[in-house]
Each structure stands twice: as C-alpha cells, then as structure tokens.
C-alpha cells in the first residue's frame, strides 16, 4: 500500500480477550459462577453442548461482572486513543458475549462500533475473519490481536498489531515481521508469586511439637515434620490460588492486591487452575508418606480453609477466629505427623497468640481502607470504623497469650519436663514485647504485610525468638 494512503479510511479492529484486556472474560466468568454455585457445572455442560456462543452468553448473564472489573492494558488503551485522535474508526471485534462487549465499549469510550458473538455465532478465528472481510474487504482493515485464533484474521488484515502474543501468534509475527505493541514484560517468576512461597514460613509451626517434646534428635520425627511442612505448604499455596480466583473483582479494586498475578492478568485463569491442581496432587503424594492422623488433620485444614475462602472470611469476627484456628491446626498437624503428644497449654497459648496476629492483620486492612464512613470493606464483614474495636480485641488477646504462657510455666507438666523451669519465665515479657511492638507498628501505619510473615522477616522479632529458643533449650538441658 502506498505510504501516502490516508489511514483514516482504514478501520482499526481490536480483539478483546488477551488484547485490550489482560484476561479472558469467559474463563473468569466460568470461575465466578462456579465459585458461587459449584452445581452450575451441569448447566454449563448443557450450554456448551449448545455451542460455545451459548455458553458465553449464559455465563456473562450470571457472572455479575461490570466493565470496570476487567484488567485493561494501558498501552493498548493509549494506542487506541491516539488512533481515534487521528480520525480513524476503532472497532471492537470480539468473541465475547454482547453484554461484555457493549459494556467495555461504553466504559472505555474509544470505540466507534462493536462486533460481538451472538447466542448462535461465536465470532472468533475464521468467523471473525469472514465477518471483517465481508464488511471491509480483504486488506481493508488493520487488526490488533494476541492469540492462535487471531492468526487467520492477521492473514486477512492490511496490517497486524500483535499484543502479548501466545506461541502461535508470536510465531506468525516473527515470520511476517509484524508490529508488536509493548505491554511490559511478564516475569517467569509470576507463578511463584501466585503461590506465595514466602507464606510457607507459617508452616514452620508444624515443627513446634517435635521441638517442645524434645524429639529434635529423633530422625524419623524430623523427616516426618519436613514431609508435613511441604504437604501443608503445597496445599496452602493451592488455596491461595483458588482464593485469588474467587476474589478477582475485589482484588482489582484494592490498591495493593490488584498487582497479584491473577488480578493483574499476568497469569490466566486456566494457568491458575492448573497450578492449583498440581499443588494439590503433590500435597496428597506427600501425605501418603505420613501417619493417617496427619491425613485427617490435613483434610480438616482443607475443609476449613475452603470454607474460609468462600464463606467465613466475609463474616464479622468469624474470619479472625478461623484464621487463629488454622494456625493452631498446623501445630496439631505437626503432632499428628510425628505421633507426639499435644499439651492443652500449647493449644490455648496458640489460639490467643494467633488470634492477636489475625486481628492485627484485619486492623491493618481496616486502617488503610479509604472508603466513606460506614461503608463496608469489599469482601469483608467490617466497616472502616471497626478498626478501633479490632485493635482493642487484638491487644487483649496478646496479654491473654502471655497469661496462658505464665500459667503453663507454673504448671506441674512443665515442672516435670524442664530441668530449670525458672529459665522460661522471661518468655512472657518476650512474647508481649514482640506482639505489642507489632501492634504499635500497625497503629503507626508501618505494618504493610501479613504479621506472621513480618515476624519471619523482622530482625528484632527473629532475635526475640532466638533468645526464647535459647531459654527453652537452657531450661530443658540445665547447667
């Protein structure tokens, strides 16, 4: 085509899923509908048998997604705005359902018109190519796309602009030396970010029964603790991924959580589901190497954490008690994996200690929430004004944990287990120092992460725990 050609007469046609959006509207819709009601899978199978176009329409009608909920690619939006300023027609051409396509067009305000799937026709691949040729003629339009389905449309376009391509689209781009719009790099570490390996630090609690029951030199107990650690970690990571899938809309409205791999669109829903499935299989494989009691505890953890993901975390106060219980379950799992006894004192201390940390986590969320007065925090059972009450309850739990520890140190069981029991008394002020410091940092707005993870990274907390471990060792071995 002559360089002097007025491109204002050449419409720019733009794909939606994976191109304008860093997401697939169908997959996200399916995930949302199933998270709300898993039995909808049977309806989806029926709709799919009627054709993919019917499935898209039905899912879109039930997902509750609005145009503002999607993760848009800023680079694409800016490019489209420039093209409109040059006087070009910019047309959204998508296989998405009508309600999704029209909503996006109205929300962005950059499109001249919209072509979308109907309940009978799935406007993708060759159907999209034929529709565009019929309307503009072969070579009579430019096309912006990203996937294997877009390759036939690239072939019919005057010019192709490739965005975040999959393998097939990238191969086509290189062979045709087509333009690639820079949308930023996606790190190969993205899957690791989604499973939150740093959160595995919480599962160190599994080793607590082994240490406190003086089984640290028992090779079998230590190996089982390691197996249990990874079994729990893999399962917990799978739950994190599933939780992110269920919270896509609220995460995208959160100032920090919107950068998570799934919320930002850096990782697709199918990839997230595949990662979660692999982690669950790995967890089950390790569980087979451990006593049956551990399997029961892990099953209870899976049930409770799933209930937390889909229901409990939205309930006032129930969420923090559930979190405290899930931390304590890790200690129970460690005892089950190593067949060691559990002390009621340890369980009582754990409940109050982790209830305080769960409350500080919620306190930080409420303190940082910028909603209007009386507005409920998205995905939670709280309003922003609740943070003062949550703070009071959390500090009270910290003192109760220290009180339980003091009573344990003076108990008959402890006297029989430790050679120098008085050496454990400094643990009480150490525990209070560590927790009250966390609360003061939270009150000052200086705590911006999970408090358990903070403890594992904070050198003062680590020194405090090291001193505590030294006192326990000295109390056990004596002079």
N, C-alpha and C positions, 0 to 999 in steps of 0.2 A: 504494500500500500504506500502511496506517495506520502512523504513526510509532511507535505503541506496540507494533507487532508484535515478537515475540521473535525476533531474527535468529539465535538459536542453533539454530532449527529450519530455517534456510536454509543449505544447504551452500555453501562457497566452493570453486569448481572452478578449478584453476590449470593453465595451459599450461606446458610445459617449455622448448622451444627458443625462445630470444629473450625469454622472460618470466622464469622462475626462473633460467635460465642466460643469460649474455651470449654465447651461442654456438649453433650448430646442430649437434646431435650426428651427424646423417647426413653433412653435408659434412665435418666433421672426421674422422669415421671413414673416409670415402672417401679423403681426403688421406693419412691414416696408412697405410692398406692399400696405396695406390699407391706411396707413398714406399718402403715395404718391398719391394714387388714390382710394378713397372710393368706386367707382363704380366697382372696381375689385372684390368686394364681389360676384357679379353674376358669374364671371368667376371661382371663387374659388368653388362656389357651384357646378358648372358643373364639375370641375376637381374632386371634392370629390365624385360625383356620379360615376365617372370612377374608383374610388378606391383611398385609401389613398396614395399608392405609386405614382400614377399620380399627386396627389396634391403636394406631397413633391418635385417631380421633377420640376413642373411648378413654384412653389414658389421659390425654390432655384435658378432657372434660372433668376428670376426677382428681387430678393432681393438685389443683388449687394454686398452681404456680402463676405468678404475675410476671410481666415483662421486666420489672425491676429486680426480680430474684436471680436473673441469669448473670454469669460472669462474662462481661463483654471484653473483647480485645481492644484496648485503647488505640493501638497502632492502626487497626482496621477502621475504627470509627473516625479517626483523624484523616485517614486517606479518603474515606467516603465523603467527608465534609469538604475537603479540598476539591474533589471531583464535582460536587454539586455547585461549588462556587464558580467553577469553570463553565457551568451551564449544561453539564451532562445529566442525562437521565440515570439515576441509580435505582436499580430494580432488585428487590429481594426475591430470589428464586430458590425455594426450599422444599424439601420433602416433609417438613414438619406440618402438623395439623393447622387448620385455618386459624383457630383461636390463638395459637402460639405465634404464628407468622404475623398476623394482623396486630397483635399486641406489641411485638417487638418493633414493627414499623412505626406504630404510633408513639411508642416510648422514645425511640431514637430520633425520629423526625428527619431522617436523611434520605428516605426512600420515596421515589416518585410513584411507584406502584408495587404490587406484591403478587407473585405466583406461588401457589402452595398446593399441597396434596388435598384431595377431596376424600370423602369416605369410600370412594371406589377406586381412585387412581393414586398410586404412590409416586409422587413426582421426584424421582431420583434417577441417576445414571442415564440410560438411553431414553427413558421417557422425558427426562428433563431436556436432554439434547434435542429430541424431536420437537418438543414444545417451543424451544427457543429458535430453532431453525424455521419452524412454521411462522413464528411471529416476526423474526428479524432477518431471516435468510442465513445461509451458511457463511460464516466470516463476517456477519453483520453485527456482532456484539463482542464485547470483552467479558471475560468471566473470571471470577475470583473464587477459588475452592481449595480443598485440602486433602481429599481422600481418593481411594480407588474408584469410588462411584463417580467422582468428578472427571476422571480421565477421558471418557467419551465426550464430555462437554468441552474439555480443553481442546480436543481434536477439531471440534466444530467452530471454535471461537476465533476471532481475529487475533486476539492476544489473550494469553493466560497469565494470571497473577496467582501464584501458589502461596498459601498461608499455612504455617505449621504442618507440613505435609506428613502423611504416613508413608510407609515404604514404597508403595506403588506410585503415589503422586510425586514423591521425590525422584524416583527413577525416571518418570516421564519428564519432569522438569529438567533434569540433567541432560537427557537425550535431546531435548528441544531448546536448551539454553533459555528457558523461560524465566521471567522475573519472580523473585522470591521476596515477599514482604517480611521484613524483620519484626518479629513479635517478642523478641527476647529469648534467651536460652533456658531450657528446662534441664535442671541438673539430673545426672544419673543417680544422685542420692535421694531423689524425690520419694521413691518407695520407702527408704529408710526413715524419712521424715514422717511419712504417714503411719508407720508402725510405732513411732516414738520410742526408740531404743533407750533414750535417757530415762524413760519412766520405769524401765526394768529395775532401777535402783530400789524401788519399793519392795521388790520381791526378795531382797536380802533378808527380809523378816522371816522368811522360811527357815533360815539357819538359826534363828533365836532359840528354839527348843533344844537343838543339838548343843549349842554353847552353854546355855543355862543349866542343862542336865549333865554337864561335864562329859559329853560324848565326842568332844572335838578330836580325840585320838582314835576314835572308832572309825576305821576306814570305810566300812560299809555304810555307816550313818552319814559320813561326809559325802560319799559318792551319791547316795540317795538324795541328799539335800541338793546337790548340784543338778541331778536329773529333775527334781521337783522345781527347782528355780527356773529352768528353761521351759518345762512344761507349762508352768504358770505364766511365764513371760510371753511365750508364743500365743497362748490363749488370750491373755490380756491385750496383746497387740491386735489380734483379730477383732476383739471387741472394740478397740479404739477405732479401727477402720469402719466397722459397722456403725458405730456411734456417729462418726463423721458423715456417713452416708445419710443417716436419719436426720442430721442437723444441718443439712446443706443450706437451707434458706436462712436460718437464724445465724449460722456462722458467717454468711456473706454480709450480714448487717453488723457484725462485730468488728471493732477496729483492728484486732489482732488475729482472731480466728479466721478472718476472710483470706489470710495468706496460707492457710493449710492446703496441702496438695489437692484434695478433692474440692474444697470450696473455691479455690482459685482457678480450677480447671487444669492444673498442671498434671493431674492424674485423672484418668477416666473412670467412670463407674464400673465398667467391666473389669478393668485392671484392679480396682479396689476389691471387687468381689473375689477375683482370682487369688489375690494376695491373702485375703481373709481365709479362704478355703484351704490354701496351702499351710497356713499357720495352724489352723485347727487340726489338720491331719498330723502335722509334726508334733503338736501337743499330745494328741492321742497316742502316737507311737511311743513317746517317752513315758506316758502314763502306764503303758503295759509292762514297763520295767520296774514298777513300784508296787508296794502293797495295795491291796484292794481298798483299804480305808482311804488312801490318798485319792483314788479314783472317785469315791463318793464325795469327798470334800471338794475336789475339782468340779464335779458335776453340780454341786450346790453353788459354788462360786459362779459357774457359767450361767446357772439359772438366775441367780440374784443379780449379777451384773447385766444380764439381758433385760431383766425386769427394770433395773435402774435406767438403762438406756432408753427403753420405750415408755416407761411409766413413772417410776419412782423419782427420777431427777426433776420432775415437774411438780412435785408435791412439797408443800411448805414443811420444812424441818425433817420430813421423812427422808429427804435426799441426804442430809448430813449424817443421820443415824445409819443409813445404808452404807455410806462411804466408810464410816468408822468401823462398821461390821465387816466390810470387805477387807480392810486392813487386818483386822483380827483373824479373819478366815485364813489369811496367809500364815499366821503363826500356827493355827490349828493344822493346816496342811503340812507344815514342817514337822509337827509332832507325828502326824499320820505317816509321813514318808519315812521317818526314822524309828517309828514304833517307840517313841519316848513318851513319858507321862506329861500331862499338862497341869499346871497349877492354876487354881481359881484366882489366885492373886495376880498372876501374869495376865490372865484374860481380863480381869477387872481393870488393871492398870492400862492395858492396851485399849480398851473401849474408851476410857476417858481421855487418854493421851491423843488418840487419833480422832476422837470427836472434836477436840480443840483444834486440831490441824484442819479437819474438814470444815469447821466453822470459819477459820481464818481464810480458807480458800473462797468460801462463799462471800465473806466480808469484803475481800479484795474486789470481787466481781461487782458487788453492790456499790462499793465506794467509787469505782471507776465508771459506773454506768451513768450516761449523760441524759437519760430520759427525763421527761417532765414529771413534776411532783405527783405522786400517786400512781404513776404508770407502772404496769407490771413489766418486769425484766423478761425479754423474749426467752421462751423455753424454760422458765423457772417459775416457782410459786411465790416469789418475793416481789416487793416493790422496793425502789431505791432507798426509801426511808427506813427500811428494816435493818440497815447495816448497824445501827447503834445497838439494837437488841441482840443481833447476832454476835456483835463484839463482846457484850456482857456475858452471854452464854459461853463463848469460847474461852474467855479468861477464867471463868468459874470452873470450866472443865479442866483447864491446866492445873489449877490449885487442887482439884479433886484427884487428879492423877498423882500428884506429889503426895497427897494424903494417903492414897492407897499404897503407894510405894513405902511410905513410912510405916504403915501398919504391917506390911509384909516383912520388912526388915526386923520388926519386933516379934514376928510370929515364930511358933515352935518349929515349923518346917524349915525356915531359913536358918534358925539356930543349929539345926541338925546337919544342914547341908554345907555350911561355911565354917571354916576353921577360925577365922577372925571376923565375926559378923559385924562388929562396930565399924569396920572399914567401909561398909556400904552406906553409912549414914550420909556422907557428903553427896551421894547420888540425888538426894531430894532437892537441895538447892541447885545442883547442876541441871536437873530436869526443868526446874522453874526458870532458871536463867535462860535456857535455850528457848523455851516456849514463850516466855514473856518478851524476850528480845524480838522474836518473830512477830508478835502482836504489835509491838511498838513500831517496827518497820512497816507493818501493814497500815497502822494508823497514820504514819507519816507519808504514805503513798510510795514507799520504796520497795515494796514486795510485788513483783510482777509475774510470778510463776507459781506452779504447784508447790506448796510449802514443804512437802516431803522431798521433792527434787531440789528445792532450795537448800534444805539441810545437807543433802549429799554433796552440794557444790560449795557451800559456805565454809570457809576455813575455820571460823570461830566455832561453828557447830561441830565440825569434824574434830577439832581439838577437844571440845567438851565431851564428845562421845569417846574419844581415845582415853581421856582421863577416867571416864566412867568405866570403860573396859578394863583399865589398869586396876581400878579399885575392886572390881568384881574378881579379877584374877588374884589379886593380893588376898582378898577375903577368902577365896577358895583354897589357896595354897598355903597361906600363913607365912610366917617368917622363916 
